[in-house]
C-alpha cells in the first residue's frame, strides 16, 4: 500500500503539478483547495503526510496546521509556501510542522522531504 499524501493548496495549477510529481514517486494523493476541506479530507482519508500551503482563502494555513495537530497530535504536516520569511518558518516549526519547503520547490526536494518525514527524521536544519 502506497503512502497517502493530502495536498492542500488553493491553486489548481500547484495541486496538479505536485500531484503529478507525487504520483510518479508512488504516492496516493488526495486534494483539498482550502482549510475547511483539508480538515474534512484529513478526517476521512487519514493521510500519512499533509502538504499544506500557508496562504489560502478562508482559513490561513497556520490555523489549519493547529487544527490538524488538535485532531491528531502525531499528524505529519509539511508546509509548502512562497512565504520565505524566517519568522513564518519559525512559527510553523513551533506549531508542530514536520517540515517547511519554499515554493517553487524542485520536485526532488518535495519527494525527499516527504520521505524524511515518513522515516521519522526531521528535515529542519
C-alpha positions in Angstrom: 0.0 0.0 0.0 1.4 3.4 -1.0 1.7 6.2 1.5 -1.2 8.7 1.2 -0.5 12.4 0.9 -3.1 15.1 1.4 -2.2 18.1 -0.8 -3.7 21.4 0.4 -3.4 24.4 -1.9 -5.8 26.9 -3.3 -4.0 26.9 -6.6 -5.3 24.3 -9.0 -2.1 24.5 -11.1 0.0 23.9 -8.0 -2.1 20.9 -7.0 -2.0 19.4 -10.5 1.8 19.8 -10.9 2.5 18.5 -7.3 0.1 15.6 -7.8 1.8 14.5 -10.9 5.2 14.5 -9.1 3.9 12.6 -6.1 2.0 10.0 -8.2 5.2 9.4 -10.3 7.0 8.8 -7.0 4.4 6.2 -6.0 2.2 8.1 -3.6 -1.6 8.1 -3.4 -2.8 11.7 -3.4 -5.9 13.3 -2.2 -6.5 17.1 -2.5 -8.2 20.0 -0.8 -8.4 23.5 -2.0 -9.0 25.3 1.3 -8.6 24.8 5.0 -12.1 23.5 5.8 -11.9 21.0 3.0 -8.4 20.0 4.3 -9.8 19.3 7.8 -12.6 17.1 6.3 -10.2 15.2 4.0 -7.9 14.6 6.9 -10.6 13.1 9.0 -11.9 10.9 6.2 -8.7 9.9 4.4 -6.3 9.7 7.3 -3.3 10.6 5.1 0.3 9.7 6.1 1.5 13.2 5.3 -0.1 16.6 4.6 1.5 19.1 2.2 0.0 22.4 3.4 0.0 25.9 1.8 0.0 28.8 4.2 -1.9 31.5 2.2 -5.4 30.3 1.2 -8.8 31.8 1.2 -11.0 31.4 4.3 -8.5 29.8 6.7 -4.8 30.6 7.0 -2.5 27.6 6.8 -1.1 28.1 10.2 -4.7 27.8 11.6 -5.2 24.6 9.6 -1.9 23.2 11.0 -3.1 23.9 14.5 -6.5 22.2 13.9 -4.8 19.2 12.3 -2.5 18.9 15.3 -5.5 19.1 17.6 -7.3 16.3 15.6 -4.1 14.2 15.7 -1.1 15.3 17.7 1.0 12.9 15.6 -0.1 14.4 12.3 2.8 14.9 9.9 2.4 18.2 8.2 4.9 19.8 5.8 4.3 23.5 5.0 4.9 24.4 1.3 4.8 28.1 0.8 6.1 31.1 -1.2 6.5 32.9 2.1 10.2 32.9 2.6 10.3 34.9 5.9 12.3 33.3 8.7 9.5 34.3 11.1 7.0 32.2 9.2 9.3 29.3 9.2 9.8 29.6 12.9 6.1 29.9 13.6 5.2 26.7 11.6 8.0 24.8 13.3 6.8 26.0 16.7 3.2 24.9 15.8 4.4 21.4 15.1 5.0 21.2 11.4 7.3 18.3 10.4 8.9 20.4 7.6 9.0 23.5 5.6 9.5 23.9 1.8 9.7 27.1 -0.1 7.8 27.4 -3.4 8.6 26.9 -6.1 10.0 23.6 -4.8 12.0 21.3 -7.0 10.2 18.0 -7.4 13.1 16.2 -5.9 13.0 18.3 -2.7 9.3 17.7 -2.2 9.7 13.9 -2.5 12.9 13.9 -0.4 11.2 15.9 2.4 8.2 13.5 2.4 10.5 10.5 2.6 12.4 12.0 5.5 9.2 12.8 7.4 7.8 9.3 6.8 11.0 7.8 8.2 10.6 9.9 11.3 13.6 12.1 10.7 13.3 15.9 10.6 14.1 17.9 7.6 14.6 21.0 9.8 18.2 22.2 9.7 
